[in-house]
Amino acid sequence: MTRAWRTHLECSLVPPWKVSLAVVLVGLLLGVPVSATGQSFVGTVHRVLDGDTVHLLRETGQIVRVDLYGVDAPERVQSYGAKARQAVRRTVFQARVEAVAEGRDEDGRPRYELRVGDRVLNEQLVREGLVWWDRRRRIRCRRGSGGPRGGTRR
């Protein structure tokens, strides 16, 4: 922080902590999705984009993109891409789910664990062999195959 900026903050009429608090409160009031690890929100699955991405409709009317944590699904044009999407659609489409923030991807986007009742969709897809578990994201579920129908990730 430069000296001029520090002087400006010290001489400001509003203390910096109050500005930070105001930003957080406004974000909460506007329904900005929570992305700190372990925090969650509830919504209805509005659209299934592919095997590891869905859109949730929150009670506020906001549509939130949810990328699944710890897994990577084949794209639609790849082998088993359509099957992975169909499995997600069959399991959670129009279902009420809880999205729990577990971290961020390399681009800074939040990644979520999707819970449907007592099941975790991320882990279920790994067990069924429809997605790759991603070592970089350290998913807790290491059971099941190494990827879509046992294939190797390229």
C-alpha positions in Angstrom: 0.0 0.0 0.0 1.4 3.4 -0.9 2.0 6.1 1.6 -0.6 8.4 -0.1 -3.3 5.7 -0.1 -2.6 4.9 3.6 -2.8 8.6 4.5 -6.1 8.9 2.5 -7.6 5.9 4.5 -6.4 7.3 7.8 -8.0 10.7 7.0 -11.2 9.3 5.6 -14.5 10.2 7.3 -15.6 6.5 7.3 -13.3 4.0 8.9 -12.2 1.2 6.4 -13.7 -1.6 8.5 -17.1 0.1 8.2 -16.8 0.2 4.4 -15.9 -3.6 4.4 -18.8 -4.4 6.6 -21.2 -2.4 4.4 -20.0 -4.3 1.3 -20.5 -7.7 2.9 -24.0 -6.7 4.2 -25.1 -5.4 0.8 -23.8 -8.6 -0.8 -25.9 -10.7 1.6 -29.0 -8.6 1.1 -28.7 -8.9 -2.7 -28.5 -12.6 -2.4 -24.9 -12.9 -3.8 -24.0 -16.6 -3.6 -21.9 -17.7 -0.7 -18.5 -19.0 -1.7 -16.5 -19.3 1.5 -15.6 -22.9 2.2 -18.2 -24.8 4.1 -21.0 -22.2 3.6 -24.0 -23.2 1.7 -27.3 -22.2 0.0 -30.4 -24.1 -1.1 -32.0 -24.0 -4.5 -33.9 -26.0 -7.2 -31.9 -27.4 -10.1 -33.2 -25.3 -13.0 -30.9 -26.6 -15.8 -28.2 -29.2 -16.3 -25.4 -27.9 -18.5 -23.2 -31.0 -18.5 -22.0 -33.7 -16.1 -20.3 -31.3 -13.7 -22.3 -28.0 -14.0 -25.9 -27.1 -13.2 -27.9 -23.9 -12.7 -29.8 -23.5 -9.4 -32.8 -21.3 -9.0 -32.6 -19.8 -5.5 -35.7 -18.7 -3.5 -34.8 -15.1 -4.3 -35.3 -15.8 -8.0 -31.6 -15.6 -8.7 -30.1 -18.3 -11.0 -26.6 -19.4 -9.9 -24.1 -21.5 -11.8 -22.8 -24.4 -9.7 -19.6 -26.1 -10.8 -19.1 -29.4 -9.0 -16.1 -29.6 -6.6 -13.5 -32.3 -7.1 -14.7 -33.8 -10.3 -14.4 -33.2 -14.0 -17.0 -34.6 -16.5 -16.4 -35.3 -20.1 -17.7 -32.6 -22.5 -20.9 -33.4 -24.3 -19.0 -34.3 -27.5 -16.6 -36.7 -25.7 -17.3 -40.3 -24.9 -19.8 -40.6 -22.0 -20.4 -36.8 -22.0 -24.0 -37.2 -22.8 -24.4 -40.1 -20.3 -22.9 -38.0 -17.5 -25.3 -35.2 -18.3 -28.2 -37.6 -18.4 -27.2 -39.1 -15.1 -27.1 -35.7 -13.4 -30.4 -34.7 -15.0 -32.1 -37.9 -13.9 -30.7 -37.5 -10.3 -31.2 -33.8 -9.6 -33.2 -32.0 -12.3 -36.0 -29.9 -10.6 -34.9 -31.3 -7.2 -34.3 -29.1 -4.1 -30.6 -29.4 -3.3 -28.0 -27.8 -1.0 -24.8 -26.4 -2.6 -21.9 -26.4 -0.2 -18.9 -24.3 -1.2 -15.7 -26.4 -1.0 -13.2 -24.2 -2.8 -12.3 -22.4 -6.0 -11.0 -23.5 -9.3 -7.9 -22.2 -11.1 -9.9 -19.3 -12.5 -11.2 -18.3 -9.1 -14.8 -19.6 -9.6 -16.4 -21.2 -6.6 -16.8 -25.0 -6.7 -19.6 -26.8 -4.8 -20.5 -30.1 -3.3 -24.2 -30.8 -4.3 -26.2 -32.6 -1.7 -29.5 -34.2 -2.5 -31.0 -35.5 0.8 -28.3 -37.6 2.4 -26.4 -38.2 -0.9 -23.5 -36.2 -2.4 -23.9 -36.0 -6.2 -20.1 -35.4 -6.7 -19.3 -38.7 -5.0 -22.1 -40.6 -6.6 -20.9 -39.6 -10.1 -17.4 -40.8 -9.3 -18.7 -44.2 -8.0 -20.8 -44.7 -11.1 -17.7 -44.0 -13.3 -19.2 -41.0 -15.1 -16.7 -38.4 -14.0 -13.0 -38.2 -13.2 -12.1 -37.4 -9.7 -9.7 -34.5 -9.8 -6.5 -34.9 -7.6 -5.9 -31.2 -7.8 -9.1 -30.5 -6.0 -8.6 -33.3 -3.5 -12.1 -34.8 -3.4 -12.6 -36.9 -0.3 -14.2 -39.7 -2.3 -11.5 -41.9 -3.7 -13.6 -45.0 -4.3 -14.9 -46.1 -7.6 -13.3 -46.0 -11.0 -10.6 -43.6 -12.2 -13.0 -41.9 -14.6 -15.8 -42.4 -17.1 -16.1 -46.1 -17.4 -12.5 -46.6 -16.2 -10.9 -44.5 -18.9 -7.8 -42.4 -18.3 -7.8 -38.6 -18.3 -5.8 -37.1 -21.2 
